[in-house]
Amino acid sequence: MTASTTMTIRLDPQLKAKLGRLADATRRSRSFLAAEAVETYVDRELAIIEGIERGLADVEVGRTVSHEEAMATLRQVIDAAADNAA
C-alpha cells in the first residue's frame, strides 16, 4: 500500500450527500472517491497545461503552419474521405 496524507476540504452539504450516496452505491468510502476524483482532475489539468507549454515551445521555434495552410490540408482530407465514401 502506498503512503498517503490527510487534507481537509470544504464541501457544499448537497455535494457531500451525493458523495455519500455514491459511496454507498459503490461500496467505497467517501475519502476513496474524493481522492480518485481529485487525482483525475489534477491529471487532466496538468495534461492541458503541458499541452499548452508544448504548443508555446513550438511557436517559439517556428513549428507552426498558417491558418490557410491548415484549412487547405483539412479540405483535402475531407474531399478525399468524401470521394472514398462515394
C-alpha positions in Angstrom: 0.0 0.0 0.0 1.3 3.5 -0.9 1.7 6.2 1.7 -1.0 8.8 2.0 -1.5 12.1 3.7 -4.6 13.9 5.0 -6.1 17.0 3.5 -9.3 18.8 4.7 -11.7 20.3 2.2 -15.0 22.1 2.5 -17.9 20.8 0.5 -21.4 22.0 0.0 -23.7 19.8 2.1 -25.6 18.6 -1.0 -22.3 17.6 -2.7 -21.3 15.7 0.5 -24.7 13.9 0.5 -24.3 13.0 -3.2 -20.8 11.7 -2.5 -22.2 9.7 0.4 -24.9 8.2 -1.9 -22.2 7.3 -4.4 -20.0 5.7 -1.7 -22.9 3.6 -0.5 -23.8 2.5 -4.0 -20.2 1.6 -5.0 -19.2 0.2 -1.5 -16.3 2.6 -1.5 -15.5 5.2 1.2 -16.2 8.9 0.5 -12.5 9.5 1.1 -11.5 7.0 -1.6 -14.0 8.5 -4.1 -12.9 12.1 -3.3 -9.2 11.2 -3.7 -9.9 9.4 -7.0 -11.8 12.5 -8.3 -9.1 14.9 -7.2 -6.4 12.7 -8.9 -8.4 12.6 -12.2 -8.9 16.3 -12.1 -5.3 17.1 -11.4 -4.0 14.7 -14.0 -6.4 16.2 -16.6 -5.4 19.8 -15.8 -1.7 19.1 -15.8 -2.0 17.4 -19.2 -3.8 20.5 -20.5 -1.0 22.8 -19.1 1.7 20.6 -20.5 0.0 20.7 -23.9 -0.2 24.4 -23.8 3.5 24.6 -22.9 4.4 22.3 -25.8 2.4 24.5 -28.1 4.1 27.6 -26.9 7.5 26.0 -27.4 6.5 25.1 -30.9 5.6 28.7 -31.6 8.9 29.9 -30.2 10.9 27.8 -32.6 8.6 28.3 -35.6 7.0 24.8 -35.8 3.7 26.2 -36.9 1.6 26.4 -40.1 -0.7 29.3 -41.2 -4.4 29.1 -40.8 -4.8 29.0 -44.6 -2.4 26.1 -44.9 -4.1 24.1 -42.2 -7.5 24.7 -43.7 -6.3 23.7 -47.1 -5.0 20.4 -45.7 -8.3 19.8 -43.9 -10.2 20.4 -47.1 -8.1 17.9 -48.9 -8.7 15.3 -46.2 -12.4 15.9 -46.2 -12.6 15.8 -50.0 -10.6 12.5 -50.1 -12.9 11.0 -47.5 -16.0 12.1 -49.4 -14.6 10.6 -52.6 -13.9 7.3 -50.9 -17.4 7.2 -49.4 -19.0 7.7 -52.8 
